[in-house]
């Protein structure tokens, strides 16, 4: 009995010793493969910077400035000059008395200047509205605004200097309101010129929303001032005659 038990234990030990290497062999293979993969990782790491350099994007260019900036002192100086010219025209119109023939000729020049200046403003604003509706290109708005800048300022200058010979009735409130609207047209037109330079510098790019809002506000103020001055001038002439 003791001999049989000893023989069974010996057979059991021999079986376990044979099975044990079979279990350990896969782990050895895995360790060899992991070692190979670990040895291959430095090679991949060495090649990684080259791939990153190939896929790296070029540095972004800085956004170009919106036109040549106008110094504030130049804007303020020009605004003061325009205000002084307006004040001199109002003073001469109220202190000098002209004969009826001169006033009639001045009224004719006044009406022609109104057609030239206000008509040019209406054309520019109409093309701008067509651009907002998608029926005109932005380049068309800039081109037409460039072409009509001289007629606008010529018409405004003609209105100002022909008004000197019309003997403005400064004791009437509506006359003062009209004169202030003319001053508003002059100063707002100066700021519109600055915005026009920035819009021209954009080229084919999209107009930024803040710039578009400021341009819309300037156009609305100009329309109000031109229409207001025209209507008041007509009513004042009808009341006089």
BAROMAR-126042 format. One line per field, with one value per residue: residue number from 1; residue in three letters; x, y, z of N, C-alpha, C in turn. Coordinates in Angstrom, 3 decimals. Atoms other than C-alpha are relative to their C-alpha. Example, Ala and Ser with C-alpha at 12.3 -4.5 7.8 and 13.67 -1.06 7.14 Angstrom:
BEGIN
num = [1, 2];
residuo = [ALA, SER];
n_xx = [0.890, -0.820];
n_yy = [-1.190, -1.190];
n_zz = [0.000, -0.060];
ca_xx = [12.300, 13.670];
ca_yy = [-4.500, -1.060];
ca_zz = [7.800, 7.140];
c_xx = [0.900, -0.770];
c_yy = [1.200, 1.090];
c_zz = [0.000, 0.730];
//
This chain:
BEGIN
num = [1, 2, 3, 4, 5, 6, 7, 8, 9, 10, 11, 12, 13, 14, 15, 16, 17, 18, 19, 20, 21, 22, 23, 24, 25, 26, 27, 28, 29, 30, 31, 32, 33, 34, 35, 36, 37, 38, 39, 40, 41, 42, 43, 44, 45, 46, 47, 48, 49, 50, 51, 52, 53, 54, 55, 56, 57, 58, 59, 60, 61, 62, 63, 64, 65, 66, 67, 68, 69, 70, 71, 72, 73, 74, 75, 76, 77, 78, 79, 80, 81, 82, 83, 84, 85, 86, 87, 88, 89, 90, 91, 92, 93, 94, 95, 96, 97, 98, 99, 100, 101, 102, 103, 104, 105, 106, 107, 108, 109, 110, 111, 112, 113, 114, 115, 116, 117, 118, 119, 120, 121, 122, 123, 124, 125, 126, 127, 128, 129, 130, 131, 132, 133, 134, 135, 136, 137, 138, 139, 140, 141, 142, 143, 144, 145, 146, 147, 148, 149, 150, 151, 152, 153, 154, 155, 156, 157, 158, 159, 160, 161, 162, 163, 164, 165, 166, 167, 168, 169, 170, 171, 172, 173, 174, 175, 176, 177, 178, 179, 180, 181, 182, 183, 184, 185, 186, 187, 188, 189, 190, 191, 192, 193, 194, 195, 196, 197, 198, 199, 200, 201, 202, 203, 204, 205, 206, 207, 208, 209, 210, 211, 212, 213, 214, 215, 216, 217, 218, 219, 220, 221, 222, 223, 224, 225, 226, 227, 228, 229, 230, 231, 232, 233, 234, 235, 236, 237, 238, 239, 240, 241];
residuo = [UNK, UNK, UNK, UNK, UNK, UNK, UNK, UNK, UNK, UNK, UNK, UNK, UNK, UNK, UNK, UNK, UNK, UNK, UNK, UNK, UNK, UNK, UNK, UNK, UNK, UNK, UNK, UNK, UNK, UNK, UNK, UNK, UNK, UNK, UNK, UNK, UNK, UNK, UNK, UNK, UNK, UNK, UNK, UNK, UNK, UNK, UNK, UNK, UNK, UNK, UNK, UNK, UNK, UNK, UNK, UNK, UNK, UNK, UNK, UNK, UNK, UNK, UNK, UNK, UNK, UNK, UNK, UNK, UNK, UNK, UNK, UNK, UNK, UNK, UNK, UNK, UNK, UNK, UNK, UNK, UNK, UNK, UNK, UNK, UNK, UNK, UNK, UNK, UNK, UNK, UNK, UNK, UNK, UNK, UNK, UNK, UNK, UNK, UNK, UNK, UNK, UNK, UNK, UNK, UNK, UNK, UNK, UNK, UNK, UNK, UNK, UNK, UNK, UNK, UNK, UNK, UNK, UNK, UNK, UNK, UNK, UNK, UNK, UNK, UNK, UNK, UNK, UNK, UNK, UNK, UNK, UNK, UNK, UNK, UNK, UNK, UNK, UNK, UNK, UNK, UNK, UNK, UNK, UNK, UNK, UNK, UNK, UNK, UNK, UNK, UNK, UNK, UNK, UNK, UNK, UNK, UNK, UNK, UNK, UNK, UNK, UNK, UNK, UNK, UNK, UNK, UNK, UNK, UNK, UNK, UNK, UNK, UNK, UNK, UNK, UNK, UNK, UNK, UNK, UNK, UNK, UNK, UNK, UNK, UNK, UNK, UNK, UNK, UNK, UNK, UNK, UNK, UNK, UNK, UNK, UNK, UNK, UNK, UNK, UNK, UNK, UNK, UNK, UNK, UNK, UNK, UNK, UNK, UNK, UNK, UNK, UNK, UNK, UNK, UNK, UNK, UNK, UNK, UNK, UNK, UNK, UNK, UNK, UNK, UNK, UNK, UNK, UNK, UNK, UNK, UNK, UNK, UNK, UNK, UNK, UNK, UNK, UNK, UNK, UNK, UNK];
n_xx = [0.842, -0.885, -0.710, 0.930, 0.150, -1.223, -0.023, 0.963, -0.535, -1.095, 0.605, 0.647, -1.038, -0.571, 0.960, -0.003, -1.238, 0.096, 0.976, -0.425, -0.684, 0.940, 0.711, -0.922, -0.531, 0.633, -0.417, -1.333, 0.179, 0.551, -1.052, -0.909, 0.658, 0.053, -1.348, -0.221, 0.791, -0.651, -1.158, 0.442, 0.581, -0.914, -0.094, 1.197, -0.106, -0.986, 0.611, 1.197, -0.133, 0.053, 1.402, 0.661, -0.418, 0.660, 1.415, 0.154, 0.569, -0.820, 0.505, 1.033, -0.438, 0.795, 1.061, -0.396, 0.722, 1.108, -0.292, -0.940, 0.723, -0.049, -0.233, 1.141, -0.177, 0.356, 1.461, 0.510, -0.345, 0.871, 1.341, 0.028, -0.026, 1.337, 0.913, -0.297, 0.537, 1.461, 0.345, -0.226, 1.077, 1.214, -0.155, 0.104, 1.365, 0.902, -0.424, -0.060, 1.274, -0.277, 1.182, 0.797, -0.605, -1.075, 0.639, 0.579, -1.108, -0.507, 0.969, -0.177, -1.217, 0.326, 0.769, -0.892, -0.892, 0.794, 0.180, -1.283, -0.464, 0.963, 0.202, -1.126, 0.161, 1.063, -0.501, -0.891, 0.803, 0.814, -0.875, -0.277, 1.163, 0.001, -1.016, 0.561, 1.000, -0.667, 0.156, -1.202, -1.235, -0.557, -0.907, 0.801, 0.283, -1.225, -0.340, 0.939, -0.255, -1.202, 0.294, 0.953, -0.496, -0.118, 1.281, 0.648, -0.604, 0.255, 1.371, 0.097, -0.661, 0.885, 1.109, -0.447, -0.375, 1.157, 0.886, -0.423, 0.688, 1.451, 0.489, 0.642, 0.777, -0.455, 0.976, 0.938, -0.589, -0.189, -1.230, -1.120, 0.007, -0.557, -1.438, -0.648, -0.014, -1.095, -1.240, -0.032, -0.383, -1.427, -0.803, 0.260, -0.664, -1.415, -0.142, 0.310, -1.218, -0.894, 0.542, -0.172, -1.378, -0.105, 0.718, -0.811, -1.141, 0.418, -0.088, 1.033, 0.323, 1.302, 0.007, 0.268, 1.307, -0.044, -0.175, 1.267, 0.971, -0.351, 0.298, 1.457, 0.416, -0.412, 0.887, 1.312, -0.103, -0.111, 1.309, 0.853, -0.435, 0.249, 1.433, 0.499, -0.406, 0.714, 1.414, 0.091, -0.298, 1.171, 1.093, -0.339, 0.172, 1.426, 0.554, -0.485, 0.733];
n_yy = [-1.205, -1.177, -0.078, -0.550, -1.444, -0.697, -0.020, -1.016, -1.346, -0.266, -0.282, -1.327, -1.034, -0.036, -0.684, -1.442, -0.583, -0.095, -1.046, -1.341, -0.755, -0.381, -1.201, -1.131, -0.340, -1.184, -1.235, -0.357, -0.567, -1.342, -0.891, -0.272, -0.926, -1.323, -0.565, -0.496, -1.222, -1.083, -0.416, -0.719, -1.295, -1.122, -0.320, -0.771, -1.321, -0.792, -0.463, -0.783, -1.449, -0.276, 0.022, -1.196, -1.138, 0.043, -0.355, -1.263, -1.069, -1.225, -1.009, -0.892, -1.370, -0.997, -0.648, -1.337, -1.124, -0.498, -1.291, -0.868, -0.647, -1.457, -0.480, -0.671, -1.455, -0.443, -0.007, -1.106, -1.252, -0.155, -0.300, -1.400, -0.853, 0.043, -0.755, -1.431, -0.413, -0.059, -1.176, -1.203, -0.098, -0.425, -1.400, -0.865, 0.053, -0.749, -1.398, -0.657, -0.074, 0.068, -0.340, 1.181, 0.712, 0.849, 1.089, 0.941, 0.778, 0.869, 1.076, 0.939, 0.764, 0.811, 1.167, 0.873, 0.658, 1.005, 1.147, 0.688, 0.613, 0.945, 1.070, 0.925, 0.765, 0.982, 1.074, 0.854, 0.753, 0.992, 1.120, 0.712, 0.841, 1.114, 0.950, 0.716, 0.933, 1.035, -0.243, -0.688, 0.402, -1.017, -0.834, -1.018, -1.065, -0.767, -0.734, -1.109, -0.980, -0.738, -0.893, -1.055, -0.842, -1.417, -0.707, -0.210, -1.138, -1.205, -0.417, -0.532, -1.318, -0.943, -0.324, -0.859, -1.348, -0.672, -0.404, -1.295, -1.081, 0.171, -0.774, 0.939, -0.605, 0.700, -0.125, 1.098, 1.217, 1.014, -0.335, 0.503, 1.461, 0.344, -0.277, 1.048, 1.212, -0.144, 0.273, 1.436, 0.645, -0.215, 0.774, 1.415, 0.347, 0.212, 1.336, 0.963, 0.131, 0.904, 1.359, 0.418, 0.470, 1.329, 0.943, 0.213, 0.850, 1.388, 0.754, 1.005, 0.649, -0.321, -1.213, 0.307, -0.473, -1.352, -0.985, -0.082, -0.723, -1.423, -0.547, -0.122, -1.143, -1.226, -0.187, -0.417, -1.404, -0.839, -0.072, -0.863, -1.394, -0.521, -0.164, -1.044, -1.320, -0.284, -0.286, -1.277, -1.070, -0.205, -0.598, -1.384, -0.827, -0.158, -0.919, -1.358, -0.553];
n_zz = [0.000, -0.029, 1.288, 0.981, -0.253, 0.404, 1.460, 0.466, -0.261, 0.936, 1.310, -0.083, 0.048, 1.347, 0.886, -0.265, 0.516, 1.467, 0.386, -0.422, 1.060, 1.064, -0.424, -0.056, 1.317, 0.609, -0.658, 0.496, 1.330, -0.140, -0.490, 1.102, 0.928, -0.630, 0.060, 1.355, 0.195, -0.735, 0.752, 1.207, -0.366, 0.229, 1.431, 0.361, -0.629, 0.732, 1.241, -0.279, 0.280, 1.427, 0.423, -0.526, 0.799, 1.304, -0.132, -0.740, 0.808, -0.001, -0.948, 0.537, 0.252, -0.732, 0.787, 0.448, -0.586, 0.818, 0.564, -0.698, -1.085, 0.012, -1.375, -0.601, 0.047, 1.340, 0.075, -0.800, 0.680, 1.166, -0.506, -0.437, 1.196, 0.594, -0.876, 0.175, 1.302, -0.161, -0.815, 0.813, 0.983, -0.705, -0.424, 1.170, 0.508, -0.879, -0.150, 1.293, 0.734, 1.433, 0.814, 0.423, 1.133, -0.531, -0.739, 0.966, 0.561, -1.058, -0.191, 1.106, -0.312, -1.175, 0.440, 0.769, -0.954, -0.705, 0.887, 0.181, -1.243, -0.557, 0.971, -0.084, -1.234, 0.212, 0.862, -0.799, -0.981, 0.711, 0.357, -1.245, -0.315, 0.939, -0.458, -1.146, 0.511, 0.774, 1.431, 0.452, -0.657, -0.889, 0.798, 0.678, -0.971, -0.218, 1.234, 0.186, -1.060, 0.391, 1.125, -0.374, -1.096, 0.406, 0.130, -1.295, -0.700, 0.807, -0.271, -1.360, 0.001, 0.692, -0.903, -1.101, 0.423, 0.588, -1.094, -0.559, 0.714, -0.117, -1.155, -0.925, -1.086, -1.201, -1.087, 0.153, -0.578, 1.018, 0.730, -0.802, 0.082, 1.308, -0.007, -0.805, 0.810, 0.967, -0.732, -0.252, 1.264, 0.223, -0.954, 0.223, 1.252, -0.312, -0.592, 1.059, 0.805, -0.733, 0.139, 1.394, 0.142, -0.607, 0.857, 1.197, -0.354, -0.176, 1.243, 0.186, -1.264, -0.593, -0.822, -1.418, -0.461, -0.577, 1.059, 0.737, -0.817, 0.006, 1.322, 0.096, -0.815, 0.689, 1.146, -0.505, -0.448, 1.196, 0.651, -0.818, 0.081, 1.344, 0.207, -0.911, 0.488, 1.242, -0.285, -0.725, 0.951, 0.865, -0.773, -0.358, 1.181, 0.247, -1.004, 0.265, 1.154];
ca_xx = [0.000, 2.770, 4.528, 1.428, 0.973, 4.613, 4.301, 1.179, 2.816, 5.850, 3.647, 1.731, 4.916, 6.232, 3.024, 3.086, 6.710, 5.895, 2.918, 4.671, 7.090, 4.183, 2.446, 5.562, 6.529, 3.794, 4.838, 8.383, 7.202, 5.165, 8.093, 10.275, 7.696, 7.243, 10.982, 11.089, 8.257, 10.078, 13.197, 11.159, 9.598, 12.772, 12.984, 9.404, 10.040, 13.054, 10.942, 8.022, 9.437, 9.899, 6.248, 5.148, 7.208, 5.617, 2.078, 2.768, 0.731, 2.482, 2.240, -0.793, -0.147, -1.177, -4.396, -3.733, -4.721, -7.952, -6.512, -4.163, -5.272, -6.087, -4.640, -7.216, -5.660, -6.125, -9.813, -10.377, -8.534, -10.526, -13.764, -12.875, -12.074, -15.418, -17.230, -15.455, -16.378, -20.000, -20.049, -18.568, -21.184, -23.987, -22.567, -22.176, -25.655, -27.244, -25.262, -25.110, -28.103, -28.116, -30.409, -33.185, -31.301, -28.332, -30.617, -32.373, -29.052, -27.892, -31.117, -30.555, -26.998, -28.367, -30.822, -28.206, -25.824, -28.622, -29.281, -25.569, -24.734, -27.890, -28.381, -24.887, -25.561, -28.778, -26.983, -24.296, -26.846, -29.011, -26.093, -25.255, -28.799, -28.556, -25.360, -27.107, -29.873, -27.285, -27.864, -24.566, -20.966, -19.104, -16.560, -19.367, -20.252, -16.630, -16.112, -19.270, -18.545, -15.050, -16.436, -19.120, -16.989, -16.084, -19.691, -20.894, -18.396, -18.799, -22.549, -22.164, -19.721, -22.087, -24.958, -22.913, -21.584, -24.740, -26.644, -24.586, -26.462, -29.921, -30.186, -30.914, -33.592, -31.860, -34.780, -36.774, -36.199, -36.612, -33.785, -31.433, -32.517, -31.715, -28.298, -27.469, -28.464, -26.041, -23.279, -24.201, -23.898, -20.410, -19.077, -20.785, -19.463, -15.948, -16.435, -18.011, -14.807, -12.796, -15.112, -14.883, -11.094, -11.472, -14.034, -11.764, -8.875, -10.961, -10.868, -12.795, -12.924, -16.119, -17.049, -16.721, -19.992, -18.888, -17.710, -20.949, -23.026, -21.105, -21.438, -25.187, -25.556, -23.600, -25.745, -28.946, -27.774, -26.804, -30.176, -31.988, -29.874, -30.135, -33.886, -34.479, -32.463, -34.159, -37.705, -37.076, -35.502, -38.517, -41.000, -39.111, -39.071, -42.772, -43.529, -41.430, -43.280];
ca_yy = [0.000, 2.377, 1.524, 2.289, 5.651, 6.550, 5.591, 7.747, 10.766, 10.371, 10.236, 13.323, 15.309, 14.328, 15.542, 18.882, 19.438, 18.730, 21.124, 23.978, 24.908, 24.902, 27.550, 29.702, 29.571, 32.027, 34.536, 34.283, 34.900, 37.856, 39.306, 38.866, 40.579, 43.373, 43.784, 44.014, 46.585, 48.564, 48.514, 49.717, 52.612, 54.769, 54.440, 55.636, 58.421, 59.464, 59.723, 61.498, 65.091, 64.788, 63.830, 66.662, 69.097, 67.849, 68.315, 71.569, 74.516, 77.724, 80.607, 82.809, 86.193, 89.235, 90.859, 93.944, 97.319, 98.839, 101.602, 104.397, 105.653, 109.356, 111.141, 112.456, 115.909, 116.108, 115.157, 117.648, 120.382, 119.749, 119.729, 123.091, 124.564, 123.382, 124.826, 128.192, 128.319, 127.548, 130.268, 132.856, 132.017, 132.416, 135.749, 137.240, 136.058, 137.791, 141.079, 141.786, 142.888, 142.015, 143.219, 140.950, 140.131, 138.790, 136.759, 135.260, 134.204, 132.827, 130.853, 129.321, 128.280, 127.005, 124.697, 123.393, 122.674, 120.840, 118.640, 117.863, 117.204, 115.551, 113.632, 112.140, 111.115, 109.396, 107.441, 106.175, 105.195, 103.427, 101.328, 100.522, 99.274, 97.154, 95.608, 94.767, 93.113, 91.020, 92.648, 94.524, 93.680, 95.457, 96.667, 98.518, 100.445, 101.483, 102.469, 104.592, 106.211, 107.134, 108.626, 110.672, 112.083, 115.261, 116.072, 115.620, 118.095, 120.500, 120.519, 121.049, 123.916, 125.504, 125.267, 126.925, 129.873, 130.515, 130.598, 133.652, 135.748, 134.553, 136.814, 134.120, 135.097, 134.155, 135.282, 132.291, 129.045, 126.837, 128.720, 127.912, 124.289, 124.180, 125.781, 123.259, 120.446, 121.821, 121.810, 118.230, 117.260, 118.751, 117.087, 113.764, 113.814, 114.147, 111.020, 109.246, 109.947, 108.185, 105.154, 105.100, 104.748, 101.761, 100.117, 100.613, 98.918, 95.765, 94.812, 91.575, 90.638, 90.619, 93.864, 93.569, 93.997, 97.036, 98.852, 98.011, 99.309, 102.595, 103.059, 102.419, 104.974, 107.596, 107.027, 107.347, 110.627, 112.010, 111.137, 112.782, 115.934, 116.296, 115.707, 117.921, 120.839, 120.508, 120.454, 123.335, 125.418, 124.853, 125.703, 128.838, 130.140, 129.474, 131.325, 134.300, 134.653];
ca_zz = [0.000, 0.896, -2.359, -4.453, -2.745, -3.334, -7.028, -7.485, -5.856, -8.090, -11.205, -10.045, -9.494, -12.911, -14.602, -12.903, -13.827, -17.492, -17.548, -15.829, -18.690, -21.152, -19.098, -18.808, -22.494, -23.672, -21.071, -22.282, -25.848, -24.744, -22.886, -25.973, -28.176, -25.665, -25.556, -29.326, -29.292, -26.632, -28.744, -31.756, -29.840, -29.819, -33.604, -33.959, -31.501, -33.510, -36.654, -34.957, -35.097, -38.869, -39.333, -37.108, -39.141, -42.349, -41.049, -39.206, -40.510, -41.585, -39.120, -39.598, -41.140, -39.139, -40.278, -42.410, -41.072, -42.304, -44.368, -43.371, -39.990, -39.844, -36.782, -34.348, -34.301, -38.070, -37.774, -34.978, -36.886, -40.047, -38.044, -36.481, -39.904, -41.292, -38.263, -38.697, -42.384, -41.504, -38.826, -41.221, -43.869, -41.318, -40.081, -43.573, -44.581, -41.597, -41.769, -45.479, -47.535, -51.223, -54.022, -55.328, -58.553, -56.599, -54.342, -57.374, -58.937, -55.600, -55.270, -58.714, -57.759, -54.450, -56.192, -58.642, -55.757, -53.961, -56.990, -57.452, -53.795, -52.536, -55.778, -55.505, -51.908, -52.943, -55.683, -53.282, -50.650, -53.230, -54.473, -50.842, -50.288, -53.429, -52.048, -48.764, -50.798, -52.654, -56.044, -56.283, -55.488, -52.720, -55.276, -57.090, -53.935, -53.362, -56.999, -57.189, -53.823, -55.077, -58.264, -56.477, -53.660, -55.624, -56.679, -53.096, -51.662, -54.592, -54.061, -50.317, -50.897, -53.396, -50.910, -48.188, -50.196, -52.206, -48.920, -47.912, -50.497, -49.460, -46.379, -43.813, -41.289, -38.073, -35.919, -37.223, -35.306, -38.349, -40.079, -37.209, -37.342, -41.062, -40.522, -37.801, -40.142, -42.734, -40.110, -39.238, -42.905, -43.066, -39.902, -40.576, -44.127, -42.727, -40.623, -43.601, -45.530, -42.792, -42.892, -46.677, -46.451, -44.130, -46.382, -49.396, -47.554, -47.053, -50.728, -51.279, -47.596, -45.571, -43.842, -40.028, -38.189, -36.087, -39.202, -40.996, -38.078, -37.945, -41.685, -41.508, -38.714, -40.659, -43.751, -41.699, -40.138, -43.533, -45.012, -42.113, -42.335, -46.138, -46.252, -43.217, -44.614, -48.015, -46.602, -44.188, -46.959, -49.184, -46.425, -45.426, -48.998, -49.376, -46.116, -47.213, -50.523];
c_xx = [0.865, 0.732, -0.888, -0.183, 1.242, 0.090, -0.962, 0.515, 1.120, -0.547, -0.645, 1.025, 0.603, -0.935, -0.008, 1.250, -0.017, -0.950, 0.485, 0.771, -0.946, -0.767, 0.898, 0.493, -0.719, 0.430, 1.366, -0.098, -0.528, 1.059, 1.001, -0.610, -0.086, 1.355, 0.314, -0.760, 0.611, 1.251, -0.388, -0.548, 0.983, 0.137, -1.198, 0.040, 0.987, -0.573, -1.190, 0.172, -0.042, -1.426, -0.756, 0.372, -0.677, -1.449, -0.217, -0.492, 0.908, -0.577, -0.967, 0.550, -0.840, -0.995, 0.434, -0.854, -1.058, 0.314, 1.000, -0.780, 0.206, 0.209, -1.207, 0.141, -0.352, -1.520, -0.587, 0.297, -0.879, -1.431, -0.127, 0.013, -1.375, -1.012, 0.221, -0.542, -1.516, -0.416, 0.203, -1.103, -1.291, 0.095, -0.154, -1.432, -0.954, 0.352, 0.087, -1.355, 0.309, -1.276, -0.722, 0.622, 1.113, -0.594, -0.615, 1.090, 0.567, -0.949, 0.117, 1.230, -0.250, -0.750, 0.860, 0.948, -0.725, -0.181, 1.297, 0.408, -0.936, -0.274, 1.130, -0.083, -1.063, 0.474, 0.889, -0.797, -0.852, 0.844, 0.379, -1.158, -0.094, 1.045, -0.506, -1.047, 0.608, -0.079, 1.160, 1.202, 0.527, 0.958, -0.756, -0.308, 1.221, 0.334, -0.917, 0.191, 1.253, -0.300, -0.868, 0.445, 0.157, -1.336, -0.695, 0.570, -0.138, -1.413, -0.166, 0.650, -0.863, -1.194, 0.415, 0.244, -1.137, -1.004, 0.386, -0.807, -1.519, -0.595, -0.805, -0.693, 0.294, -0.982, -1.065, 0.673, 0.284, 1.254, 1.224, 0.071, 0.580, 1.508, 0.764, 0.030, 1.105, 1.351, 0.148, 0.391, 1.505, 0.850, -0.206, 0.617, 1.492, 0.234, -0.328, 1.204, 0.995, -0.477, 0.169, 1.424, 0.162, -0.716, 0.787, 1.163, -0.391, 0.160, -1.193, -0.383, -1.368, 0.132, -0.252, -1.311, 0.068, 0.166, -1.273, -1.052, 0.298, -0.309, -1.502, -0.507, 0.362, -0.911, -1.384, 0.012, 0.089, -1.338, -0.946, 0.371, -0.287, -1.497, -0.567, 0.347, -0.753, -1.460, -0.150, 0.294, -1.168, -1.130, 0.303, -0.127, -1.471, -0.630, 0.424, -0.794, -1.479];
c_yy = [1.239, 0.160, 0.582, 1.503, 0.776, 0.100, 1.036, 1.429, 0.343, 0.336, 1.389, 1.116, 0.126, 0.709, 1.495, 0.669, 0.113, 1.122, 1.407, 0.739, 0.419, 1.246, 1.196, 0.422, 1.191, 1.290, 0.419, 0.609, 1.397, 0.975, 0.319, 1.004, 1.406, 0.660, 0.536, 1.293, 1.173, 0.478, 0.772, 1.372, 1.152, 0.375, 0.804, 1.381, 0.876, 0.545, 0.922, 1.491, 0.322, 0.007, 1.225, 1.222, 0.007, 0.450, 1.320, 1.098, 1.232, 1.022, 0.960, 1.399, 0.979, 0.676, 1.386, 1.077, 0.501, 1.409, 0.780, 0.762, 1.510, 0.475, 0.772, 1.511, 0.553, 0.053, 1.168, 1.349, 0.252, 0.318, 1.441, 0.959, 0.027, 0.785, 1.500, 0.513, 0.115, 1.242, 1.297, 0.172, 0.469, 1.471, 0.945, 0.016, 0.840, 1.474, 0.733, -0.078, 0.075, 0.334, -1.254, -0.777, -0.945, -1.183, -1.028, -0.877, -0.976, -1.164, -1.049, -0.883, -0.938, -1.278, -0.977, -0.758, -1.078, -1.256, -0.795, -0.738, -1.068, -1.149, -1.021, -0.859, -1.081, -1.168, -0.960, -0.845, -1.068, -1.210, -0.797, -0.894, -1.197, -1.049, -0.795, -1.020, -1.109, 0.183, 0.782, -0.528, 1.138, 0.922, 1.093, 1.171, 0.886, 0.844, 1.199, 1.072, 0.818, 1.016, 1.180, 0.829, 1.464, 0.697, 0.255, 1.236, 1.298, 0.505, 0.597, 1.375, 1.044, 0.394, 0.993, 1.427, 0.705, 0.414, 1.316, 1.141, -0.092, 0.719, -0.889, 0.750, -0.755, 0.120, -1.098, -1.280, -1.064, 0.283, -0.497, -1.525, -0.472, 0.214, -1.040, -1.331, 0.052, -0.259, -1.491, -0.772, 0.119, -0.877, -1.509, -0.482, -0.212, -1.388, -1.086, -0.204, -0.938, -1.448, -0.526, -0.506, -1.399, -1.059, -0.297, -0.937, -1.462, -0.821, -0.935, -0.694, 0.449, 1.223, -0.393, 0.626, 1.387, 1.084, 0.173, 0.776, 1.496, 0.648, 0.189, 1.202, 1.320, 0.284, 0.474, 1.466, 0.941, 0.139, 0.918, 1.467, 0.586, 0.237, 1.103, 1.398, 0.367, 0.389, 1.337, 1.170, 0.275, 0.696, 1.457, 0.931, 0.200, 0.954, 1.437, 0.621, -0.369];
c_zz = [0.000, -1.317, -1.083, 0.191, -0.446, -1.513, -0.566, 0.215, -0.957, -1.381, -0.022, -0.082, -1.392, -0.985, 0.210, -0.520, -1.517, -0.440, 0.304, -1.076, -1.114, 0.361, -0.052, -1.369, -0.640, 0.633, -0.459, -1.382, 0.043, 0.440, -1.093, -0.984, 0.585, -0.004, -1.373, -0.267, 0.738, -0.714, -1.252, 0.311, -0.159, -1.463, -0.476, 0.586, -0.728, -1.298, 0.222, -0.251, -1.473, -0.519, 0.493, -0.806, -1.364, 0.073, 0.720, -0.933, 0.015, 0.959, -0.666, -0.174, 0.804, -0.911, -0.421, 0.612, -0.971, -0.488, 0.824, 1.053, -0.073, 1.429, 0.531, -0.062, -1.372, -0.173, 0.777, -0.662, -1.205, 0.413, 0.467, -1.186, -0.667, 0.833, -0.141, -1.336, 0.059, 0.781, -0.783, -1.040, 0.650, 0.381, -1.194, -0.536, 0.825, 0.092, -1.326, -0.687, -1.496, -0.782, -0.456, -1.150, 0.466, 0.752, -0.941, -0.619, 1.036, 0.263, -1.110, 0.233, 1.187, -0.397, -0.812, 0.930, 0.790, -0.850, -0.125, 1.278, 0.532, -0.966, 0.031, 1.254, -0.164, -0.868, 0.794, 0.983, -0.673, -0.400, 1.244, 0.423, -0.944, 0.383, 1.203, -0.433, -0.846, -1.502, -0.593, 0.766, 0.874, -0.756, -0.751, 0.932, 0.194, -1.227, -0.201, 1.068, -0.297, -1.097, 0.413, 1.194, -0.421, -0.206, 1.336, 0.694, -0.803, 0.231, 1.384, 0.101, -0.704, 0.839, 1.078, -0.469, -0.733, 1.066, 0.643, -0.611, 0.104, 1.200, 0.956, 1.138, 1.300, 1.156, -0.080, 0.491, -1.059, -0.832, 0.751, -0.063, -1.333, -0.020, 0.817, -0.745, -1.061, 0.667, 0.305, -1.258, -0.226, 0.923, -0.195, -1.320, 0.177, 0.592, -1.023, -0.916, 0.668, -0.124, -1.430, -0.250, 0.587, -0.836, -1.277, 0.281, 0.168, -1.269, -0.158, 1.297, 0.503, 0.897, 1.451, 0.461, 0.660, -1.053, -0.820, 0.785, 0.018, -1.349, -0.194, 0.797, -0.671, -1.188, 0.448, 0.446, -1.198, -0.716, 0.771, -0.160, -1.384, -0.241, 0.886, -0.490, -1.280, 0.268, 0.717, -0.930, -0.917, 0.755, 0.348, -1.198, -0.326, 1.000, -0.273, -1.160, 0.059];
//
